[in-house]
Amino acid sequence: MLFSKIVAAYDGSKAGTKALDKAIELARLNPGATLEVLHVFDFPRFYVADGFAPVPATVNEEFYELAEKTVEEAKKRLEDAGMNATVQLMQGAPAEVILDYTKKNDSDLIVIGSRGLGGIREFVLGSVSHNVVQHARIPVLVVK
């Protein structure tokens, strides 16, 4: 078996969805392989001159609700594909969380989209895949 523990990083973006589809395909091609889907979100931080400004609780709630919705989308996609996989919602700096998770769980492949969601977030999330590729100790498949 080529890969036995596949981790797909999913953020709900177009590239993230393609990455999830590719991870499902790879899991099918490796009978007995497990597929774990991670959605990592972080609460926004607002910088002010002397450090961080408090973020209103309602903003954090919205981010968490969006994260939960993204997890539900991943679960539905897996269900539609007839794929049995775990989906986890984790909070923190995405690249760090993905790398820590794969190390702790002896994963042997990370599948991630090349670009995240639009606007400023695209710039930030685009660097997530770059960061993962730079620091991973296992193969990383970046899907465009």
C-alpha positions in Angstrom: 0.0 0.0 0.0 1.4 3.3 -1.0 -0.3 5.5 1.7 -2.1 4.2 4.7 -2.9 7.4 6.7 -4.0 10.3 4.4 -4.8 13.7 5.9 -6.8 16.2 3.8 -6.7 19.9 4.8 -10.1 21.4 3.9 -11.0 25.0 4.1 -14.1 25.2 1.9 -12.4 26.9 -1.0 -12.4 25.7 -4.6 -8.8 24.4 -4.3 -9.7 22.9 -0.9 -12.6 21.0 -2.4 -10.5 19.7 -5.3 -7.9 18.6 -2.7 -10.6 16.7 -0.7 -11.8 15.0 -3.9 -8.2 14.0 -4.7 -7.7 12.7 -1.2 -10.9 10.6 -1.5 -9.6 9.2 -4.8 -6.2 8.3 -3.3 -7.9 6.6 -0.3 -9.9 4.5 -2.7 -6.8 3.5 -4.6 -5.1 2.4 -1.4 -7.5 -0.2 0.1 -7.3 -0.2 3.9 -6.1 3.4 4.0 -7.7 5.8 6.4 -8.7 9.3 5.4 -8.8 12.1 8.0 -10.1 15.5 7.0 -8.9 18.6 9.0 -10.5 22.0 9.0 -8.3 24.4 10.9 -9.6 27.9 11.7 -8.2 30.7 13.7 -9.9 33.6 15.4 -9.1 37.0 13.9 -6.5 39.2 15.6 -6.6 42.9 15.3 -3.2 44.6 15.7 -2.9 48.0 17.4 0.2 50.0 18.2 1.0 48.2 21.4 -0.2 44.7 20.5 -3.5 43.0 20.1 -6.9 44.6 20.4 -9.8 42.6 21.9 -12.0 41.0 19.2 -15.8 41.3 19.9 -17.3 37.9 20.9 -19.8 38.1 18.1 -17.0 38.2 15.5 -15.4 35.0 17.1 -18.9 33.4 17.1 -19.3 34.1 13.4 -15.8 32.6 12.7 -16.7 29.5 14.7 -20.1 29.1 13.0 -18.4 29.4 9.6 -15.9 26.7 10.7 -18.7 24.4 11.8 -20.5 25.0 8.4 -17.3 24.1 6.6 -17.0 20.9 8.5 -20.6 20.0 7.6 -19.8 20.6 3.9 -16.8 18.2 4.2 -18.9 15.5 5.9 -21.6 15.9 3.2 -19.0 15.6 0.4 -17.6 12.4 2.0 -21.0 11.0 2.5 -21.9 11.7 -1.2 -18.7 9.9 -2.2 -19.6 6.9 0.1 -16.3 7.5 1.9 -15.9 6.6 5.6 -13.6 9.3 7.1 -13.2 11.3 10.2 -13.6 15.1 10.0 -12.1 17.2 12.7 -12.5 20.9 13.5 -9.3 22.3 15.1 -8.4 25.8 16.1 -5.0 27.5 15.7 -2.5 28.6 13.1 -3.5 26.3 10.2 0.0 25.2 9.0 1.2 24.5 12.5 -1.9 22.5 13.5 -1.7 20.4 10.3 2.0 19.7 10.8 1.5 18.8 14.5 -1.5 16.6 13.8 0.2 14.6 11.0 3.3 14.1 13.2 1.3 12.9 16.2 -0.8 10.6 14.2 2.0 9.1 12.0 0.2 10.2 8.9 2.0 9.5 5.6 0.5 12.0 3.2 -1.0 15.5 3.4 -3.3 16.6 0.6 -3.9 20.4 0.6 -5.3 23.0 -1.8 -2.9 25.4 -3.5 -5.0 28.5 -2.6 -7.4 29.3 0.1 -10.4 31.6 0.2 -10.5 34.9 -1.7 -9.3 38.4 -0.9 -6.7 39.1 1.9 -7.4 35.6 3.2 -6.2 34.1 -0.1 -2.8 35.7 0.5 -2.7 34.3 4.0 -4.1 30.9 3.2 -1.9 30.5 0.1 1.0 30.7 2.5 -0.5 27.8 4.5 0.1 25.3 1.7 3.6 26.9 1.2 4.4 26.6 4.9 3.1 23.0 5.0 5.3 22.0 2.0 8.4 23.7 3.5 8.1 22.0 6.9 6.4 18.7 6.4 8.5 15.5 6.9 6.1 13.5 4.8 4.9 13.9 1.2 2.5 16.7 0.5 0.2 16.8 -2.5 -0.7 20.3 -3.4 -3.8 20.4 -5.6 -4.5 23.3 -8.0 
